[in-house]
Amino acid sequence: MRNTAKLLLTGIFALLVAVPSWPQQSLLAQGARTTPQAPPKPTGTVVPQSPLTIRVISDLVSSDVIVRDSKGQFAADLKKEDFEVYEDGVKQDIVTFSLIHGGRTFTQQAAPVAVASEGLLIPRSRPTNDASGRVFIIFVDDLHLDFRMTPKTREILRKISKDLLHDGDMYGLVTTGTSSVSQQLTYDKKILDSLSERITGNAMKLSEIRQTSWSTNGPSEVRHRAHVAFETLNDLLKNLESIQNKRKAVIFLSSGYDFNPLVQTRFEDQVEKMNTTAEQLRLDPFVVESQSTDALNEADLIYELSYITRMANRANATLYPIDPRGLVAGQDVDEEVAYADW
């Protein structure tokens, strides 16, 4: 297509020089067929030829808009003319407009169809499934999934393969921990069934977090695991920016994050270790300063999650976080931590 554009633009440029009074529509129609004849060169004269460079820059930005009426129902009868798009107060042109309903794309305003001209190779149109299908990124944060949730996680992946993915949908899968599973975008749903059997939870237990080393930034291992998960997800969202004109979603399997875990349990441990009372320990300047630092750690987590949200907006992707535990009724009996901390 790049070579085709060069041929077309070169013909138009030459035609502009030869006949500057023709209308623009005629130029586009005739530019590919006309080969302008260069004037004869004088004998014995060398005419220097300067390279001709034509640069064309076009920015196409896709964005989803959900419009609801007064009853909260999705308005599916809107047209291209009903929308105005502004960037920094400047009105932008709407090139394409499509309705996406039920996960499928229905083109309302199609792009102009290229007319075959002599000497031009028109690329074949994409299959319908490839044009209307969706893109799913399945992000399995097994660094924050308990080992006992492995069967439940695998069941969720099998349900995604069976009920969520349709013909024409592409998906990819990435893990963060020891499962070490990575699948590039593919249409084959059978691959997901085999990959699900390799997923294993590898999260830290609360008792392990309780015994790990603590620094001014909280538990070191907890922060490191969260950093790995967030960096991996950020890289995925950056790659999704390059995919245009498709519905994109990230299915986020994780049990969540906490940069200030086990507050009550750690306080009770300090009371027992220092052989003092809770009231006296709360007045200790070191404890007061430590609690202030813990509050800043929570702010760091909020910043990390807000940054991920901004990256998803930039990539025009939707995040669907899922906790495989579902609705849990009570605390695990083998975890010796305060109920509030759990």
C-alpha positions in Angstrom: 0.0 0.0 0.0 2.9 2.3 0.7 4.2 1.8 -2.9 0.7 2.3 -4.2 0.4 5.6 -2.4 3.7 6.8 -3.8 2.6 6.0 -7.4 -0.7 7.8 -6.9 0.9 10.9 -5.2 3.6 11.1 -7.8 1.1 11.1 -10.6 -1.0 13.8 -8.9 2.0 16.0 -8.3 3.1 15.8 -11.9 -0.5 16.5 -13.1 -0.7 19.5 -10.9 2.4 21.0 -12.5 1.2 20.3 -16.0 -2.5 21.3 -15.7 -3.0 23.4 -12.5 -6.6 24.5 -13.5 -8.2 21.0 -13.3 -10.6 20.3 -10.4 -9.4 18.1 -7.6 -11.8 15.2 -8.2 -10.5 14.8 -11.7 -6.9 14.8 -10.4 -7.6 11.8 -8.1 -9.3 9.9 -10.9 -6.7 10.5 -13.5 -3.5 10.6 -11.5 -3.0 6.9 -11.6 -3.4 6.6 -15.4 -1.5 9.6 -16.6 2.2 9.4 -17.1 3.4 13.0 -17.9 6.1 13.3 -20.6 9.2 15.2 -19.5 10.3 18.0 -21.9 13.3 17.1 -24.2 16.7 17.9 -22.7 19.2 20.0 -24.6 22.0 18.0 -26.1 25.1 17.9 -24.0 23.5 19.5 -21.0 23.3 17.7 -17.6 20.2 18.6 -15.6 20.6 17.9 -11.9 17.7 15.9 -10.4 16.7 16.6 -6.9 14.8 13.9 -4.9 11.1 14.5 -4.5 9.8 13.9 -1.0 6.1 13.9 -0.1 5.1 13.5 3.5 1.6 12.7 4.6 0.6 12.6 8.3 -2.7 11.4 9.5 -3.8 10.7 13.1 -6.8 8.4 13.5 -8.0 8.1 17.1 -10.7 5.6 18.1 -12.9 6.1 21.1 -16.0 4.4 22.6 -19.0 6.4 23.5 -22.0 4.9 25.5 -25.1 7.0 25.3 -28.2 6.2 27.5 -31.6 7.7 27.7 -33.5 8.9 30.7 -34.5 5.3 31.6 -30.9 4.2 31.5 -31.3 2.2 28.2 -28.6 2.2 25.6 -29.4 4.5 22.6 -28.7 2.4 19.5 -30.4 4.7 16.9 -27.8 7.5 16.9 -26.0 8.5 13.7 -22.7 10.1 12.8 -24.3 13.5 12.5 -25.4 13.4 16.1 -21.9 13.6 17.5 -19.3 16.4 17.6 -15.7 15.7 18.7 -13.4 18.4 20.1 -9.8 18.3 21.1 -8.4 21.3 23.0 -11.5 23.3 21.8 -10.9 22.5 18.1 -13.6 20.5 16.3 -12.3 17.3 14.7 -13.6 15.3 11.7 -15.4 12.0 12.3 -14.1 9.7 9.7 -15.8 6.4 10.6 -18.8 5.6 12.8 -19.9 2.1 13.9 -22.4 0.7 16.3 -21.1 -2.0 18.7 -24.0 -3.9 20.3 -23.7 -7.2 22.1 -20.0 -7.4 21.4 -20.5 -7.2 17.6 -19.7 -4.3 15.3 -22.3 -3.0 12.9 -20.9 -0.4 10.5 -23.2 2.6 10.2 -20.9 4.9 8.1 -18.6 2.8 5.9 -15.3 4.1 4.6 -15.3 5.0 0.9 -14.5 2.0 -1.3 -11.4 2.2 -3.4 -12.0 2.1 -7.2 -9.7 -0.2 -9.0 -7.5 1.7 -11.5 -5.1 0.5 -14.2 -1.7 -0.2 -12.7 -2.9 -0.2 -9.1 -3.0 -3.2 -6.8 -5.9 -3.0 -4.4 -5.5 -5.1 -1.2 -8.1 -7.7 -0.5 -10.8 -6.8 2.0 -10.5 -8.3 5.5 -12.8 -11.2 6.4 -16.0 -10.2 8.2 -15.0 -12.0 11.4 -11.7 -10.2 11.5 -13.3 -6.8 11.1 -16.1 -7.3 13.7 -14.4 -9.5 16.3 -13.2 -8.5 19.7 -9.8 -8.6 21.4 -9.4 -10.1 24.8 -6.3 -10.0 27.0 -6.6 -12.5 29.8 -4.2 -11.3 32.6 -3.7 -14.0 35.2 -1.9 -12.5 38.2 -0.9 -15.8 39.8 1.5 -14.0 42.1 -1.7 -12.8 43.9 -3.8 -15.9 43.6 -3.8 -18.4 46.4 -2.8 -21.9 45.6 -6.1 -23.3 46.9 -7.8 -21.1 44.2 -6.1 -23.0 41.4 -9.1 -25.2 40.5 -11.5 -22.2 40.6 -9.2 -20.2 38.4 -9.0 -22.9 35.8 -12.8 -23.3 35.9 -13.1 -19.6 35.1 -10.8 -19.8 32.2 -12.7 -22.8 30.8 -15.9 -20.7 31.1 -14.3 -17.9 29.2 -13.4 -20.2 26.4 -16.8 -21.8 26.3 -19.2 -18.8 26.9 -17.3 -15.6 26.3 -15.2 -16.1 23.2 -17.0 -16.2 19.9 -15.9 -16.9 16.3 -13.7 -14.1 15.1 -12.6 -13.0 18.6 -8.9 -12.9 19.3 -7.4 -13.4 22.7 -4.0 -13.6 24.4 -3.0 -14.8 27.9 -0.2 -13.7 30.2 0.7 -14.7 33.8 2.9 -12.9 36.3 4.3 -15.8 38.5 5.7 -19.3 38.3 3.0 -20.5 35.9 5.1 -18.9 33.2 2.3 -18.9 30.6 2.3 -16.5 27.7 0.1 -16.8 24.6 0.2 -14.4 21.7 -3.1 -13.2 20.1 -4.9 -16.1 18.5 -8.3 -17.2 17.2 -8.0 -20.8 18.4 -10.1 -21.3 21.5 -8.8 -24.9 22.1 -5.4 -23.4 23.1 -7.0 -21.7 26.0 -8.3 -25.0 27.4 -4.8 -26.5 27.4 -3.3 -23.3 28.9 -5.7 -23.3 31.8 -4.4 -26.6 33.1 -0.9 -25.0 33.5 -2.2 -22.1 35.7 -1.2 -22.5 39.4 -1.7 -19.9 42.2 1.4 -18.7 43.9 0.3 -16.0 46.3 1.8 -15.4 49.7 -0.2 -16.6 52.7 -1.1 -14.1 55.4 1.2 -16.0 57.8 4.1 -15.6 55.3 3.4 -11.9 55.0 3.4 -11.7 58.8 6.9 -13.2 59.0 8.5 -11.4 56.0 10.9 -8.5 56.4 9.5 -5.0 56.7 11.1 -1.8 55.6 10.0 1.9 55.5 7.9 1.0 52.4 6.1 -1.9 54.1 6.8 -5.6 53.4 9.5 -5.8 50.7 8.2 -9.0 49.0 4.6 -7.7 48.9 5.8 -4.5 47.1 8.0 -6.4 44.7 5.2 -8.8 43.6 2.8 -5.9 43.1 5.4 -4.0 41.1 5.9 -7.1 38.8 2.2 -7.4 38.2 1.7 -3.7 37.5 4.7 -3.5 35.1 3.5 -6.5 33.2 0.0 -5.1 32.9 1.3 -1.7 31.8 3.3 -3.3 29.0 0.2 -5.1 27.8 -1.8 -1.9 27.7 0.9 -0.1 25.7 0.8 -2.9 23.1 -3.0 -2.7 22.9 -2.7 0.9 21.7 -1.5 -0.3 18.4 -4.7 -2.3 17.7 -7.3 0.0 16.1 -11.0 -0.2 15.3 -11.7 -3.2 17.6 -13.4 -3.7 20.9 -10.6 -4.4 23.5 -11.0 -5.8 27.0 -8.6 -7.0 29.7 -9.9 -9.8 32.0 -7.9 -9.2 35.2 -7.8 -12.3 37.5 -6.3 -11.4 40.9 -7.2 -11.5 44.6 -6.2 -7.9 45.1 -3.4 -5.9 46.7 -2.6 -4.4 50.0 0.5 -2.2 50.7 -0.4 -1.9 54.4 -1.5 -5.4 55.4 -2.2 -7.0 58.8 -2.4 -3.7 60.7 -4.1 -5.1 63.8 -2.1 -8.3 63.8 1.2 -6.5 63.6 0.1 -4.1 66.4 -0.8 -7.1 68.6 2.6 -8.7 67.9 4.4 -5.5 68.9 2.4 -5.4 72.2 3.4 -8.9 73.0 7.0 -8.5 71.9 7.6 -5.3 73.9 5.6 -6.6 76.9 3.5 -3.5 77.2 -0.1 -2.4 76.9 -1.9 -1.3 73.8 -2.6 2.2 75.2 1.1 2.7 76.0 2.2 1.5 72.6 -0.2 3.8 70.8 1.6 6.8 72.4 5.0 5.6 71.4 6.5 8.2 68.9 8.1 5.4 66.8 4.7 3.7 66.4 3.0 6.9 65.5 5.6 7.7 62.8 5.3 4.1 61.5 1.6 4.4 61.1 2.0 7.6 59.2 4.4 5.8 56.8 1.9 3.0 56.3 -0.7 5.5 55.3 1.7 6.8 52.6 2.1 3.2 51.4 -1.7 3.0 50.8 -1.4 6.2 48.7 1.3 4.5 46.5 -1.1 1.7 45.8 -3.9 4.2 44.8 -1.5 5.9 42.4 -0.5 2.6 40.8 -4.1 1.6 40.2 -5.0 5.0 38.9 -2.1 4.9 36.4 -3.3 1.6 35.1 -6.8 3.1 34.6 -5.3 5.9 32.6 -3.3 3.5 30.5 -6.5 1.5 29.8 -8.3 4.7 28.7 -5.4 5.6 26.4 -5.6 2.1 24.8 -9.4 2.3 24.6 -9.6 -0.9 26.5 -12.0 -1.9 29.3 -10.7 -3.6 32.5 -12.8 -6.4 34.0 -11.2 -7.4 37.4 -12.3 -10.8 38.7 -11.5 -12.3 42.1 -11.7 -16.1 41.7 -12.6 -16.5 45.4 -16.0 -15.0 44.7 -18.1 -14.2 47.8 -16.2 -15.7 50.7 -18.3 -16.3 53.9 -15.6 -16.4 56.5 -11.9 -16.4 57.5 -9.6 -19.4 56.8 -9.2 -21.4 59.9 -5.5 -22.0 59.3 -4.6 -18.3 59.2 -3.6 -16.9 62.6 -4.4 -13.3 62.0 -7.0 -10.8 63.3 -10.4 -11.1 61.6 -10.3 -7.4 60.6 -7.0 -7.9 58.9 -8.3 -10.9 57.0 
